[in-house]
């Protein structure tokens, strides 16, 4: 791709993020997006293939802007030779770094992601396949190494979801937390401290599986 084509693509993507954030997928108009980007309407078809692929690319770009490269820990995947406890700590710290990061909640990227979360489209399914599932699978594989052999998959998955939930609570529950906990105390909720806490809770749960070595009651 030439530098000129790359610039055209980037302008289209930026204009699309703003338009879709303001108006949503259904209401946003391709002609308006192209006018914002100062490109020909055919550029959408050339670079993205159509409105929906452009929307998916816009959501993915917005997601990358918000998350950044703070998931660097998982790029090693199964290649890491670290002990599973070390890998689990890295995963937790990575998720907390994303969860605790300060973002401009009124930025087009944040607004677009809120729209997509409230009214999911194919873009959410695409993100789940390309971004979320590989990371969930990696987390699940690390947890599986810590659990007794033969632990049912459902137990592994519940533990993995528990880890994710504990970490991302701080993305969505921060304002409520500060209403029930003093701000001076909340400032002590640092990423290293929270990493230790989530790891400790998770390893305690895993040890309980190791002691009982039996599936919990389904009641």
MIDOSE-1310 file (N, C-alpha, C; in nm, 2 decimals, decimal comma, always signed):
residues 219
xxxx	+0,09/-0,12/+0,00/+0,00/+0,00/+0,00/+0,09/+0,12/+0,00; +0,06/+0,21/-0,10/+0,14/+0,34/-0,10/+0,11/+0,43/+0,01; +0,20/+0,52/+0,03/+0,18/+0,62/+0,14/+0,06/+0,70/+0,12; +0,03/+0,73/-0,01/-0,10/+0,81/-0,04/-0,22/+0,73/+0,00
xxxx	-0,22/+0,60/-0,04/-0,33/+0,51/-0,01/-0,35/+0,50/+0,14; -0,24/+0,48/+0,21/-0,24/+0,47/+0,36/-0,30/+0,59/+0,42; -0,26/+0,71/+0,37/-0,32/+0,83/+0,42/-0,47/+0,84/+0,40; -0,51/+0,80/+0,28/-0,65/+0,80/+0,24/-0,73/+0,71/+0,34
xxxx	-0,67/+0,59/+0,36/-0,74/+0,49/+0,44/-0,75/+0,55/+0,59; -0,64/+0,61/+0,64/-0,64/+0,66/+0,77/-0,74/+0,78/+0,79; -0,75/+0,86/+0,68/-0,85/+0,97/+0,69/-0,99/+0,92/+0,69; -1,02/+0,82/+0,61/-1,15/+0,75/+0,61/-1,18/+0,69/+0,74
xxxx	-1,09/+0,62/+0,80/-1,11/+0,55/+0,93/-1,14/+0,65/+1,04; -1,06/+0,76/+1,04/-1,08/+0,87/+1,14/-1,22/+0,93/+1,12; -1,26/+0,96/+1,00/-1,39/+1,02/+0,98/-1,50/+0,93/+1,01; -1,48/+0,80/+0,99/-1,58/+0,70/+1,02/-1,60/+0,69/+1,17
xxxx	-1,49/+0,69/+1,24/-1,50/+0,67/+1,39/-1,58/+0,79/+1,44; -1,56/+0,91/+1,40/-1,63/+1,03/+1,45/-1,78/+1,01/+1,41; -1,81/+0,98/+1,28/-1,94/+0,97/+1,23/-2,02/+0,86/+1,30; -1,96/+0,74/+1,31/-2,03/+0,63/+1,37/-2,05/+0,66/+1,52
xxxx	-1,96/+0,73/+1,59/-1,97/+0,76/+1,73/-2,09/+0,86/+1,75; -2,10/+0,95/+1,66/-2,21/+1,05/+1,67/-2,35/+1,00/+1,63; -2,35/+0,92/+1,53/-2,48/+0,88/+1,47/-2,51/+0,73/+1,47; -2,41/+0,65/+1,49/-2,44/+0,50/+1,49/-2,43/+0,45/+1,35
xxxx	-2,43/+0,32/+1,34/-2,41/+0,25/+1,21/-2,52/+0,28/+1,12; -2,64/+0,27/+1,16/-2,76/+0,28/+1,07/-2,77/+0,43/+1,02; -2,75/+0,52/+1,11/-2,78/+0,66/+1,07/-2,66/+0,73/+1,00; -2,54/+0,69/+1,02/-2,43/+0,75/+0,96/-2,43/+0,73/+0,80
xxxx	-2,40/+0,83/+0,73/-2,40/+0,83/+0,59/-2,26/+0,83/+0,53; -2,25/+0,74/+0,43/-2,11/+0,72/+0,37/-2,07/+0,85/+0,30; -2,16/+0,92/+0,23/-2,13/+1,04/+0,16/-2,07/+1,14/+0,26; -2,14/+1,15/+0,38/-2,09/+1,25/+0,48/-1,95/+1,21/+0,53
xxxx	-1,93/+1,08/+0,55/-1,80/+1,03/+0,60/-1,69/+1,06/+0,49; -1,72/+1,04/+0,37/-1,63/+1,07/+0,26/-1,60/+1,22/+0,25; -1,70/+1,30/+0,28/-1,69/+1,45/+0,28/-1,60/+1,49/+0,39; -1,61/+1,43/+0,51/-1,53/+1,46/+0,62/-1,38/+1,43/+0,59
xxxx	-1,36/+1,31/+0,52/-1,23/+1,26/+0,49/-1,17/+1,32/+0,37; -1,25/+1,40/+0,29/-1,21/+1,46/+0,17/-1,16/+1,36/+0,07; -1,24/+1,25/+0,05/-1,21/+1,15/-0,04/-1,33/+1,12/-0,13; -1,31/+1,05/-0,24/-1,42/+1,00/-0,32/-1,49/+0,89/-0,26
xxxx	-1,62/+0,87/-0,29/-1,71/+0,77/-0,24/-1,65/+0,63/-0,27; -1,59/+0,62/-0,39/-1,53/+0,49/-0,43/-1,42/+0,44/-0,34; -1,36/+0,54/-0,26/-1,25/+0,50/-0,17/-1,29/+0,41/-0,06; -1,42/+0,42/-0,02/-1,47/+0,32/+0,08/-1,47/+0,18/+0,03
xxxx	-1,52/+0,17/-0,10/-1,52/+0,03/-0,16/-1,38/-0,02/-0,18; -1,29/+0,07/-0,22/-1,15/+0,03/-0,25/-1,08/-0,02/-0,12; -1,09/+0,06/-0,02/-1,01/+0,03/+0,11/-1,08/-0,06/+0,20; -1,21/-0,06/+0,20/-1,29/-0,14/+0,31/-1,39/-0,24/+0,25
xxxx	-1,44/-0,21/+0,13/-1,54/-0,30/+0,07/-1,68/-0,26/+0,09; -1,71/-0,16/+0,18/-1,85/-0,12/+0,20/-1,86/-0,06/+0,34; -1,99/-0,02/+0,37/-2,02/+0,05/+0,50/-1,99/-0,04/+0,62; -2,04/-0,16/+0,62/-2,03/-0,25/+0,73/-1,88/-0,29/+0,76
xxxx	-1,81/-0,33/+0,66/-1,66/-0,35/+0,68/-1,59/-0,23/+0,74; -1,63/-0,11/+0,69/-1,57/+0,02/+0,74/-1,61/+0,03/+0,89; -1,73/+0,00/+0,92/-1,77/+0,01/+1,06/-1,69/-0,08/+1,15; -1,68/-0,21/+1,11/-1,60/-0,30/+1,18/-1,46/-0,25/+1,20
xxxx	-1,40/-0,20/+1,10/-1,26/-0,15/+1,11/-1,26/-0,03/+1,20; -1,36/+0,05/+1,20/-1,36/+0,17/+1,29/-1,37/+0,13/+1,44; -1,45/+0,02/+1,46/-1,47/-0,03/+1,60/-1,33/-0,09/+1,65; -1,27/-0,16/+1,56/-1,14/-0,23/+1,59/-1,04/-0,12/+1,62
xxxx	-1,03/-0,02/+1,54/-0,94/+0,09/+1,56/-0,96/+0,17/+1,69; -1,09/+0,19/+1,72/-1,13/+0,26/+1,85/-1,08/+0,17/+1,96; -1,11/+0,04/+1,95/-1,07/-0,05/+2,06/-0,92/-0,05/+2,08; -0,84/-0,05/+1,97/-0,69/-0,05/+1,99/-0,65/+0,08/+2,05
xxxx	-0,71/+0,19/+2,02/-0,67/+0,32/+2,08/-0,69/+0,32/+2,23; -0,81/+0,26/+2,27/-0,84/+0,25/+2,41/-0,75/+0,15/+2,49; -0,73/+0,04/+2,43/-0,65/-0,07/+2,50/-0,50/-0,05/+2,48; -0,46/+0,00/+2,36/-0,32/+0,02/+2,34/-0,24/-0,11/+2,33
xxxx	-0,12/-0,11/+2,38/-0,04/-0,23/+2,37/-0,02/-0,29/+2,51; -0,12/-0,26/+2,60/-0,10/-0,30/+2,74/-0,13/-0,45/+2,76; -0,16/-0,52/+2,64/-0,17/-0,67/+2,65/-0,05/-0,74/+2,60; +0,06/-0,67/+2,61/+0,19/-0,72/+2,55/+0,22/-0,86/+2,61
xxxx	+0,18/-0,88/+2,74/+0,21/-1,01/+2,80/+0,16/-1,13/+2,72; +0,05/-1,12/+2,65/-0,01/-1,23/+2,59/+0,04/-1,26/+2,45; +0,13/-1,18/+2,40/+0,18/-1,20/+2,27/+0,27/-1,32/+2,27; +0,32/-1,37/+2,38/+0,41/-1,48/+2,39/+0,33/-1,61/+2,38
xxxx	+0,20/-1,60/+2,42/+0,11/-1,72/+2,42/+0,17/-1,83/+2,49; +0,16/-1,95/+2,43/+0,21/-2,07/+2,49/+0,36/-2,08/+2,49; +0,43/-1,99/+2,43/+0,58/-2,00/+2,41/+0,65/-1,97/+2,54; +0,58/-1,91/+2,64/+0,64/-1,87/+2,76/+0,68/-1,99/+2,84
xxxx	+0,80/-1,99/+2,90/+0,85/-2,10/+2,99/+0,83/-2,07/+3,14; +0,77/-1,95/+3,16/+0,75/-1,91/+3,30/+0,65/-2,01/+3,37; +0,66/-2,02/+3,50/+0,57/-2,10/+3,58/+0,43/-2,04/+3,56; +0,33/-2,12/+3,57/+0,19/-2,07/+3,55/+0,15/-1,96/+3,64
xxxx	+0,20/-1,97/+3,77/+0,17/-1,86/+3,86/+0,22/-1,72/+3,81; +0,34/-1,73/+3,75/+0,40/-1,60/+3,70/+0,32/-1,56/+3,58; +0,28/-1,65/+3,49/+0,20/-1,61/+3,38/+0,07/-1,55/+3,42; +0,01/-1,61/+3,52/-0,12/-1,56/+3,57/-0,11/-1,42/+3,63
xxxx	+0,00/-1,40/+3,70/+0,03/-1,26/+3,75/+0,04/-1,16/+3,64; +0,11/-1,20/+3,53/+0,13/-1,11/+3,42/-0,01/-1,08/+3,35; -0,09/-1,18/+3,34/-0,22/-1,16/+3,27/-0,31/-1,07/+3,36; -0,31/-1,09/+3,49/-0,39/-1,00/+3,58/-0,34/-0,86/+3,57
xxxx	-0,21/-0,84/+3,58/-0,15/-0,71/+3,58/-0,18/-0,64/+3,44; -0,18/-0,71/+3,33/-0,21/-0,66/+3,20/-0,35/-0,61/+3,19; -0,45/-0,69/+3,24/-0,59/-0,66/+3,24/-0,61/-0,54/+3,33; -0,55/-0,54/+3,45/-0,57/-0,42/+3,54/-0,52/-0,29/+3,48
xxxx	-0,41/-0,30/+3,41/-0,35/-0,18/+3,34/-0,45/-0,12/+3,25; -0,52/-0,21/+3,17/-0,63/-0,16/+3,08/-0,74/-0,10/+3,16; -0,78/-0,18/+3,26/-0,90/-0,14/+3,34/-0,88/-0,01/+3,42; -0,76/+0,01/+3,47/-0,74/+0,13/+3,55/-0,69/+0,25/+3,48
xxxx	-0,67/+0,23/+3,34/-0,62/+0,34/+3,26/-0,73/+0,45/+3,25; -0,68/+0,58/+3,25/-0,76/+0,69/+3,23/-0,78/+0,72/+3,08; -0,91/+0,73/+3,04/-0,94/+0,76/+2,90/-1,03/+0,87/+2,90; -1,03/+0,95/+2,79/-1,13/+1,05/+2,77/-1,26/+0,99/+2,73
xxxx	-1,35/+0,99/+2,82/-1,48/+0,92/+2,80/-1,57/+0,99/+2,69; -1,53/+1,11/+2,66/-1,61/+1,18/+2,55/-1,54/+1,18/+2,42; -1,43/+1,11/+2,41/-1,36/+1,10/+2,28/-1,44/+1,01/+2,18; -1,43/+1,04/+2,05/-1,50/+0,96/+1,96/-1,48/+0,81/+1,97
xxxx	-1,36/+0,77/+2,01/-1,33/+0,62/+2,03/-1,41/+0,57/+2,14; -1,41/+0,64/+2,25/-1,49/+0,59/+2,37/-1,64/+0,59/+2,34; -1,69/+0,69/+2,28/-1,83/+0,70/+2,24/-1,87/+0,59/+2,15; -1,78/+0,56/+2,05/-1,82/+0,45/+1,96/-1,82/+0,32/+2,03
xxxx	-1,73/+0,29/+2,12/-1,72/+0,16/+2,19/-1,85/+0,15/+2,28; -1,89/+0,26/+2,34/-2,01/+0,26/+2,43/-2,13/+0,22/+2,34; -2,14/+0,28/+2,23/-2,25/+0,25/+2,13/-2,25/+0,10/+2,10; -2,13/+0,05/+2,07/-2,12/-0,09/+2,03/-2,16/-0,18/+2,14
xxxx	-2,12/-0,15/+2,26/-2,15/-0,23/+2,38/-2,30/-0,23/+2,41; -2,36/-0,12/+2,39/-2,50/-0,11/+2,42/-2,59/-0,18/+2,31; -2,54/-0,17/+2,19/-2,62/-0,23/+2,08/-2,52/-0,31/+1,99; -2,48/-0,43/+2,03/-2,38/-0,50/+1,96/-2,42/-0,53/+1,82
xxxx	-2,32/-0,53/+1,73/-2,33/-0,56/+1,59/-2,23/-0,67/+1,56; -2,21/-0,70/+1,43/-2,11/-0,80/+1,39/-1,97/-0,76/+1,43; -1,95/-0,63/+1,45/-1,82/-0,58/+1,50/-1,78/-0,65/+1,63; -1,88/-0,66/+1,72/-1,86/-0,72/+1,85/-1,82/-0,87/+1,83
xxxx	-1,89/-0,94/+1,75/-1,86/-1,08/+1,72/-1,72/-1,09/+1,66; -1,68/-1,00/+1,57/-1,55/-1,00/+1,51/-1,44/-0,97/+1,61; -1,47/-0,88/+1,71/-1,37/-0,85/+1,81/-1,36/-0,97/+1,91; -1,47/-1,04/+1,93/-1,46/-1,16/+2,02/-1,38/-1,27/+1,96
xxxx	-1,39/-1,29/+1,83/-1,32/-1,39/+1,76/-1,17/-1,35/+1,75; -1,14/-1,23/+1,71/-1,00/-1,19/+1,68/-0,92/-1,15/+1,80; -0,99/-1,09/+1,90/-0,92/-1,03/+2,01/-0,95/-1,10/+2,15; -1,07/-1,11/+2,18/-1,11/-1,16/+2,31/-1,08/-1,31/+2,33
xxxx	-1,13/-1,39/+2,23/-1,12/-1,54/+2,25/-0,97/-1,58/+2,26; -0,88/-1,54/+2,18/-0,74/-1,58/+2,19/-0,69/-1,55/+2,33; -0,72/-1,44/+2,39/-0,67/-1,40/+2,52/-0,74/-1,48/+2,63; -0,87/-1,51/+2,61/-0,94/-1,59/+2,71/-0,89/-1,73/+2,70
xxxx	-0,86/-1,78/+2,58/-0,80/-1,92/+2,57/-0,67/-1,93/+2,64; -0,59/-1,82/+2,63/-0,46/-1,82/+2,69/-0,47/-1,82/+2,84; -0,56/-1,74/+2,89/-0,59/-1,73/+3,04/-0,64/-1,87/+3,09; -0,73/-1,93/+3,01/-0,78/-2,06/+3,05/-0,68/-2,17/+3,05
xxxx	-0,58/-2,16/+2,95/-0,48/-2,26/+2,95/-0,38/-2,25/+3,07; -0,36/-2,13/+3,11/-0,27/-2,11/+3,23/-0,35/-2,16/+3,36; -0,47/-2,13/+3,37/-0,55/-2,18/+3,48/-0,56/-2,33/+3,48; -0,57/-2,39/+3,37/-0,58/-2,54/+3,35/-0,45/-2,60/+3,41
xxxx	-0,34/-2,54/+3,39/-0,21/-2,59/+3,43/-0,20/-2,59/+3,59; -0,28/-2,50/+3,65/-0,27/-2,49/+3,79/-0,37/-2,58/+3,86; -0,47/-2,62/+3,79/-0,58/-2,71/+3,85/-0,54/-2,86/+3,84; -0,60/-2,94/+3,93/-0,58/-3,08/+3,92/-0,62/-3,14/+3,79
xxxx	-0,55/-3,24/+3,74/-0,59/-3,30/+3,62/-0,73/-3,36/+3,62; -0,80/-3,34/+3,52/-0,94/-3,39/+3,51/-1,05/-3,29/+3,56; -1,00/-3,17/+3,60/-1,10/-3,07/+3,64/-1,19/-3,03/+3,53; -1,32/-3,04/+3,55/-1,41/-3,01/+3,43/-1,39/-2,87/+3,37
xxxx	-1,41/-2,87/+3,24/-1,39/-2,74/+3,16/-1,47/-2,63/+3,22; -1,59/-2,66/+3,26/-1,68/-2,56/+3,31/-1,62/-2,49/+3,44; -1,55/-2,56/+3,52/-1,48/-2,51/+3,64/-1,37/-2,42/+3,59; -1,29/-2,46/+3,49/-1,18/-2,38/+3,44/-1,24/-2,25/+3,39
xxxx	-1,35/-2,26/+3,31/-1,40/-2,14/+3,25/-1,46/-2,04/+3,35; -1,52/-2,10/+3,46/-1,58/-2,01/+3,56/-1,46/-1,94/+3,63; -1,35/-2,00/+3,66/-1,24/-1,94/+3,72/-1,18/-1,83/+3,63; -1,17/-1,86/+3,50/-1,12/-1,76/+3,41/-1,21/-1,64/+3,40
xxxx	-1,34/-1,66/+3,39/-1,43/-1,55/+3,39/-1,43/-1,47/+3,52; -1,40/-1,54/+3,63/-1,39/-1,47/+3,76/-1,27/-1,38/+3,76; -1,16/-1,42/+3,71/-1,04/-1,34/+3,70/-1,07/-1,21/+3,62; -1,13/-1,23/+3,50/-1,16/-1,12/+3,41/-1,25/-1,02/+3,48
xxxx	-1,35/-1,08/+3,55/-1,45/-0,99/+3,62/-1,39/-0,91/+3,73; -1,30/-0,97/+3,81/-1,24/-0,90/+3,91/-1,15/-0,78/+3,86; -1,09/-0,81/+3,75/-1,00/-0,70/+3,69/-1,08/-0,59/+3,63; -1,18/-0,63/+3,55/-1,26/-0,52/+3,48/-1,37/-0,46/+3,56
xxxx	-1,38/-0,50/+3,68/-1,47/-0,43/+3,77/-1,43/-0,28/+3,78; -1,30/-0,26/+3,78/-1,24/-0,13/+3,81/-1,26/-0,04/+3,68; -1,29/-0,09/+3,57/-1,32/-0,01/+3,45/-1,47/+0,05/+3,47; -1,56/-0,03/+3,52/-1,70/+0,01/+3,52/-1,75/+0,04/+3,66
xxxx	-1,69/+0,00/+3,76/-1,74/+0,02/+3,90/-1,66/+0,13/+3,98; -1,57/+0,20/+3,91/-1,49/+0,29/+3,98/-1,57/+0,40/+4,05; -1,66/+0,46/+3,98/-1,74/+0,57/+4,04/-1,82/+0,53/+4,16; -1,88/+0,41/+4,15/-1,96/+0,36/+4,26/-1,87/+0,32/+4,38
xxxx	-1,75/+0,27/+4,35/-1,66/+0,23/+4,46/-1,62/+0,35/+4,54; -1,60/+0,47/+4,47/-1,56/+0,59/+4,54/-1,67/+0,65/+4,62; -1,80/+0,60/+4,61/-1,91/+0,65/+4,69/-1,92/+0,57/+4,82; -1,86/+0,45/+4,82/-1,87/+0,36/+4,94/-1,73/+0,35/+5,01
xxxx	-1,63/+0,39/+4,95/-1,49/+0,39/+5,00/-1,43/+0,53/+4,99; -1,36/+0,57/+5,10/-1,30/+0,70/+5,09/-1,20/+0,71/+4,98; -1,19/+0,83/+4,92/-1,10/+0,85/+4,81/-0,96/+0,83/+4,85; -0,93/+0,87/+4,98/-0,79/+0,85/+5,03/-0,75/+0,70/+5,03
xxxx	-0,85/+0,62/+5,07/-0,83/+0,47/+5,06/-0,82/+0,42/+4,92; -0,91/+0,47/+4,84/-0,92/+0,42/+4,70/-0,79/+0,45/+4,62; -0,73/+0,56/+4,66/-0,60/+0,59/+4,59/-0,49/+0,48/+4,62; -0,51/+0,40/+4,72/-0,42/+0,30/+4,75/-0,45/+0,17/+4,67
xxxx	-0,55/+0,17/+4,59/-0,59/+0,06/+4,51/-0,50/+0,07/+4,38; -0,37/+0,04/+4,40/-0,28/+0,05/+4,29/-0,28/-0,08/+4,21; -0,22/-0,08/+4,09/-0,22/-0,20/+4,01/-0,14/-0,31/+4,07; -0,02/-0,28/+4,13/+0,05/-0,39/+4,19/-0,03/-0,45/+4,31
xxxx	-0,09/-0,36/+4,39/-0,16/-0,41/+4,50/-0,29/-0,50/+4,46; -0,36/-0,45/+4,36/-0,47/-0,52/+4,31/-0,43/-0,65/+4,24; -0,31/-0,65/+4,17/-0,26/-0,77/+4,11/-0,24/-0,88/+4,22; -0,17/-0,84/+4,33/-0,15/-0,93/+4,44/-0,28/-0,99/+4,49
xxxx	-0,38/-0,90/+4,50/-0,51/-0,94/+4,56/-0,58/-1,04/+4,47; -0,60/-1,01/+4,34/-0,67/-1,10/+4,25/-0,59/-1,23/+4,24; -0,46/-1,22/+4,23/-0,38/-1,35/+4,22/-0,40/-1,43/+4,35; -0,40/-1,37/+4,46/-0,42/-1,44/+4,59/-0,55/-1,51/+4,60
xxxx	-0,66/-1,43/+4,56/-0,79/-1,49/+4,56/-0,80/-1,61/+4,47; -0,75/-1,59/+4,35/-0,76/-1,69/+4,24/-0,68/-1,82/+4,28; -0,56/-1,80/+4,34/-0,48/-1,92/+4,38/-0,55/-1,99/+4,49; -0,61/-1,91/+4,58/-0,68/-1,98/+4,70/-0,80/-2,06/+4,65
xxxx	-0,87/-2,01/+4,55/-0,98/-2,09/+4,49/-0,92/-2,22/+4,42; -0,81/-2,20/+4,35/-0,75/-2,32/+4,28/-0,70/-2,42/+4,39; -0,64/-2,37/+4,50/-0,60/-2,47/+4,60/-0,72/-2,54/+4,66; -0,83/-2,48/+4,67/-0,95/-2,55/+4,72/-0,99/-2,66/+4,63
xxxx	-0,98/-2,64/+4,50/-1,00/-2,75/+4,40/-0,90/-2,86/+4,42; -0,78/-2,82/+4,45/-0,67/-2,92/+4,47/-0,70/-3,01/+4,59; -0,75/-2,94/+4,70/-0,77/-3,02/+4,82/-0,89/-3,11/+4,81; -1,00/-3,06/+4,75/-1,12/-3,14/+4,74/-1,11/-3,24/+4,62
xxxx	-1,05/-3,19/+4,51/-1,03/-3,27/+4,39/-1,17/-3,33/+4,35; -1,27/-3,25/+4,37/-1,40/-3,30/+4,33/-1,48/-3,18/+4,28; -1,58/-3,21/+4,19/-1,66/-3,10/+4,13/-1,75/-3,05/+4,24; -1,76/-2,91/+4,25/-1,85/-2,85/+4,35/-2,00/-2,89/+4,32
xxx	-2,08/-2,88/+4,43/-2,22/-2,91/+4,41/-2,28/-2,83/+4,30; -2,38/-2,89/+4,23/-2,45/-2,82/+4,12/-2,57/-2,75/+4,17; -2,60/-2,76/+4,30/-2,72/-2,70/+4,35/-2,72/-2,55/+4,33
